[in-house]
Amino acid sequence: MIFTKDKFKTFISLCGFIKNYCDDLHIKNAKIHQKSNNSLFVIDCDLSSIFNDDINEFRLSNLQSKINMLSVFTDADNISLTCDDKSYYIDDGISKLELRIPQDTILTNRYDEQLITSYNPETLMLTYNLDNSILKKIRKISDITSSQNIDFHISSERAYAILTDTAKNVTMTVFEMPYNGKLAITDAYTLKLNNICFLNIPPKTESNLAIYYDESSNIATTLVNIKFDDELYIDIYQRTRVR
């Protein structure tokens, strides 16, 4: 298969994002569906806009080091990716890089169709556009306070997100808004999200947060959707219990 310069840069950028969550990358049939190292998140992405049927499966262990190697080809106009039974070959017409294919059994992060990401759209509790200004605030305050979580408080009238330090000496309301969900709720709910899914969003990308609530299981499914280019999106799922 052949990458254009722009598509290859998009792929490297995507890998750079995923390395914040996963040590390995496993693509099957142009799709990523794998858990993060800490098992808190499911990473889901359809790569059919840049991957074709020539490569049915693509596995990279030690993702950070592989990104460093692959990035040497980002100046080429076209990059080919081929494989045989033992290795992948990346070639820009001048240089060729061979990477041995790792066994999927050694990967910490593997493609897994059984990972749960389903939700009922009618159970939407909150949707919010994560613009660069909001993300900058989350990164800065989280860094200063060493906070690892954001608390979301949702009632039938309003929804707001709060960042605080462990000692609760510093508290910031990240945003507050009228309730905009589809789900009819009578009680006020609180849920705690790990904020890594916000801290690693690349600057100047379009991203959106949505929270869905299954009342029968008392579990909220959080979806952070990030647009990498006109055809490539990545979804970060997190499931958490609601209080």
C-alpha positions as CSV (number, residue, x, y, z in Angstrom):
1,M,0.0,0.0,0.0
2,I,1.1,3.6,-0.6
3,F,0.9,6.6,1.7
4,T,0.9,10.1,0.4
5,K,3.0,12.6,2.4
6,D,-0.1,14.0,4.1
7,K,-1.6,10.7,4.9
8,F,1.7,9.4,6.3
9,K,2.0,12.5,8.5
10,T,-1.6,12.0,9.7
11,F,-0.7,8.3,10.6
12,I,2.4,9.4,12.5
13,S,0.4,12.0,14.3
14,L,-2.3,9.4,15.2
15,C,0.4,7.0,16.5
16,G,1.9,9.9,18.6
17,F,-1.5,10.4,20.2
18,I,-2.1,6.7,20.9
19,K,1.3,6.3,22.6
20,N,0.0,8.4,25.4
21,Y,-2.4,5.5,26.2
22,C,-0.8,2.4,24.8
23,D,2.6,0.8,24.5
24,D,1.6,-1.1,21.3
25,L,-0.5,-0.6,18.2
26,H,-2.6,-3.3,16.7
27,I,-4.6,-2.7,13.5
28,K,-7.0,-5.2,12.0
29,N,-8.9,-4.7,8.7
30,A,-8.0,-1.0,8.9
31,K,-9.4,-0.6,12.4
32,I,-8.1,0.0,15.9
33,H,-10.1,-1.3,18.9
34,Q,-7.8,-1.8,21.9
35,K,-7.6,-1.0,25.6
36,S,-5.2,1.5,27.2
37,N,-2.3,0.3,29.4
38,N,-4.3,1.1,32.5
39,S,-7.5,-0.6,31.1
40,L,-9.5,2.6,31.8
41,F,-10.0,3.5,28.1
42,V,-10.9,1.9,24.9
43,I,-9.3,3.4,21.8
44,D,-11.4,3.0,18.6
45,C,-10.5,4.3,15.1
46,D,-11.5,3.5,11.5
47,L,-8.3,3.9,9.4
48,S,-9.9,2.9,6.1
49,S,-9.2,6.4,4.6
50,I,-5.4,5.7,4.8
51,F,-5.1,1.9,5.2
52,N,-6.3,-0.5,2.4
53,D,-6.7,-4.2,2.0
54,D,-3.1,-4.8,1.1
55,I,-2.2,-4.9,4.8
56,N,-4.9,-6.9,6.7
57,E,-3.1,-6.7,10.0
58,F,-0.4,-4.3,11.3
59,R,1.3,-4.7,14.7
60,L,3.8,-2.4,16.4
61,S,5.3,-3.1,19.8
62,N,7.2,-0.5,21.7
63,L,5.2,2.2,19.9
64,Q,7.3,5.2,21.0
65,S,10.5,3.8,19.4
66,K,8.7,2.8,16.2
67,I,7.3,6.3,15.8
68,N,10.8,7.7,16.1
69,M,11.9,5.3,13.3
70,L,8.9,5.9,11.0
71,S,9.2,9.7,11.3
72,V,12.3,9.7,9.2
73,F,10.1,9.2,6.2
74,T,7.8,12.1,6.7
75,D,9.5,14.3,4.1
76,A,9.0,11.8,1.3
77,D,6.2,12.4,-1.3
78,N,5.2,8.7,-1.2
79,I,5.9,5.9,1.2
80,S,5.1,2.3,0.6
81,L,4.2,-0.3,3.3
82,T,4.5,-4.0,2.4
83,C,5.0,-7.1,4.3
84,D,5.8,-10.8,4.2
85,D,5.4,-13.5,6.8
86,K,8.2,-12.1,9.0
87,S,8.6,-8.4,8.5
88,Y,7.1,-5.0,7.5
89,Y,8.9,-2.9,4.9
90,I,8.7,0.9,4.8
91,D,10.2,2.3,1.6
92,D,10.4,5.9,0.2
93,G,12.2,5.0,-3.0
94,I,15.6,5.8,-1.5
95,S,15.7,4.0,1.9
96,K,14.0,0.9,3.2
97,L,13.2,0.1,6.8
98,E,12.5,-3.5,7.9
99,L,10.6,-4.1,11.1
100,R,10.1,-7.6,12.3
101,I,6.4,-8.4,13.0
102,P,5.8,-9.0,16.7
103,Q,3.6,-11.9,17.8
104,D,0.3,-10.6,19.0
105,T,0.7,-12.6,22.2
106,I,3.4,-10.2,23.4
107,L,1.4,-7.1,22.8
108,T,0.0,-5.4,25.9
109,N,-2.6,-3.6,23.7
110,R,-4.3,-5.9,21.2
111,Y,-7.2,-5.5,18.9
112,D,-10.2,-6.9,20.8
113,E,-13.8,-6.9,19.3
114,Q,-15.1,-7.9,22.8
115,L,-14.3,-4.5,24.4
116,I,-17.5,-2.8,25.2
117,T,-18.1,0.6,23.5
118,S,-21.9,0.4,22.8
119,Y,-24.4,2.9,24.1
120,N,-28.0,4.0,23.5
121,P,-28.0,7.4,21.8
122,E,-31.3,8.2,23.6
123,T,-29.5,8.0,27.0
124,L,-27.4,11.1,26.3
125,M,-26.8,13.1,29.5
126,L,-24.3,15.7,28.2
127,T,-22.6,16.9,25.0
128,Y,-19.9,19.6,25.0
129,N,-17.5,21.0,22.4
130,L,-14.0,20.7,23.8
131,D,-12.4,23.8,22.2
132,N,-8.8,24.8,22.6
133,S,-9.5,27.3,25.3
134,I,-11.2,24.8,27.6
135,L,-8.5,22.1,26.9
136,K,-5.8,24.7,27.8
137,K,-7.4,25.4,31.1
138,I,-7.8,21.7,31.9
139,R,-4.1,21.0,31.1
140,K,-2.8,23.9,33.1
141,I,-4.9,23.4,36.3
142,S,-4.4,19.7,36.2
143,D,-0.7,20.1,35.9
144,I,-0.5,22.7,38.8
145,T,-2.8,20.7,41.1
146,S,-1.6,17.2,40.0
147,S,-5.3,16.4,39.6
148,Q,-6.0,13.1,37.8
149,N,-9.8,13.5,37.6
150,I,-12.7,15.8,36.6
151,D,-16.0,15.6,38.5
152,F,-19.2,16.1,36.4
153,H,-22.4,17.1,38.2
154,I,-25.5,16.7,36.1
155,S,-29.1,17.5,37.0
156,S,-32.3,18.2,35.0
157,E,-31.5,21.9,35.0
158,R,-27.7,22.2,34.6
159,A,-24.4,20.4,34.1
160,Y,-21.0,21.5,35.3
161,A,-17.4,20.1,35.5
162,I,-15.1,20.7,38.4
163,L,-11.3,20.3,38.8
164,T,-9.8,20.3,42.3
165,D,-6.6,19.3,44.0
166,T,-6.5,16.4,46.5
167,A,-6.7,18.7,49.5
168,K,-9.5,20.8,47.9
169,N,-7.5,24.0,48.4
170,V,-8.0,24.8,44.7
171,T,-11.3,24.3,42.8
172,M,-12.1,25.4,39.3
173,T,-15.4,25.1,37.5
174,V,-14.2,24.2,34.1
175,F,-17.6,24.9,32.5
176,E,-21.3,25.2,33.4
177,M,-24.2,24.9,31.1
178,P,-28.0,24.2,31.0
179,Y,-28.8,20.5,30.8
180,N,-28.7,19.5,27.1
181,G,-29.2,15.7,27.3
182,K,-32.0,13.5,25.8
183,L,-32.4,11.4,28.9
184,A,-35.2,12.5,31.3
185,I,-33.7,12.7,34.7
186,T,-35.1,13.6,38.1
187,D,-32.2,13.1,40.4
188,A,-28.8,14.9,40.4
189,Y,-25.9,12.7,39.3
190,T,-22.1,12.9,39.8
191,L,-19.4,11.0,38.0
192,K,-15.7,11.1,38.1
193,L,-13.7,10.9,34.9
194,N,-9.9,10.3,34.5
195,N,-8.7,13.4,32.8
196,I,-6.0,11.8,30.7
197,C,-8.5,11.7,27.8
198,F,-8.6,15.5,27.9
199,L,-4.9,16.2,28.5
200,N,-3.6,14.4,25.4
201,I,-5.9,15.9,22.8
202,P,-3.7,17.5,20.2
203,P,-3.9,21.3,19.8
204,K,-6.1,22.7,17.0
205,T,-8.1,19.6,16.5
206,E,-11.8,19.4,16.7
207,S,-13.1,17.4,19.7
208,N,-16.3,16.7,21.5
209,L,-17.4,15.1,24.8
210,A,-20.5,13.1,25.2
211,I,-21.8,11.2,28.2
212,Y,-24.4,8.4,28.1
213,Y,-26.0,6.9,31.1
214,D,-27.5,3.4,31.5
215,E,-29.8,3.6,34.5
216,S,-30.2,-0.2,34.8
217,S,-26.5,-0.8,35.4
218,N,-25.7,2.7,36.9
219,I,-22.8,3.0,34.4
220,A,-22.0,6.0,32.3
221,T,-20.2,5.6,29.0
222,T,-18.1,8.7,28.1
223,L,-17.0,9.3,24.5
224,V,-14.4,11.8,23.5
225,N,-14.4,12.1,19.7
226,I,-11.3,13.7,18.1
227,K,-11.1,14.8,14.4
228,F,-7.6,14.3,13.0
229,D,-8.4,15.2,9.4
230,D,-11.5,15.4,7.2
231,E,-11.8,11.6,7.1
232,L,-10.1,10.3,10.2
233,Y,-11.6,10.3,13.7
234,I,-10.5,8.6,16.9
235,D,-12.9,7.8,19.8
236,I,-11.8,7.4,23.4
237,Y,-14.3,5.5,25.5
238,Q,-14.4,5.4,29.3
239,R,-16.9,3.6,31.5
240,T,-17.5,4.8,35.1
241,R,-20.0,4.3,37.9
242,V,-22.4,7.1,38.6
243,R,-23.1,8.4,42.1
